[in-house]
Amino acid sequence: MNCMRMRQILDAWIDGELDAATSAEINGHLTGCPDCRALKGERDALRREIRESAPRHEAPAALRA
């Protein structure tokens, strides 16, 4: 895994969309790359901020059924 590839697939990985082998490669890369760890930290912070500040609407019961 290199940094360019990491940047291409980081968001998919954070969202749990990648297979186990690719996830293992990403974890290995993050262990040795402070730049990509920092980028992951930025993405994690953005994700938290969106979850905390974005309006949430509960689906009507008829839609849930």
TAJO-V494973 format. One record per helix or strand. SS is the DSSP state (@ for helix, = for strand). FROM is the first residue (numbers start at 1). TO is the last residue. If there is no record, write none. Layout:
# TAJO-V494973
<<SS | FROM | TO> <SS | FROM | TO>>
This chain:
# TAJO-V494973
<<@ | 3 | 14> <@ | 20 | 32> <@ | 34 | 53> <@ | 61 | 64>>
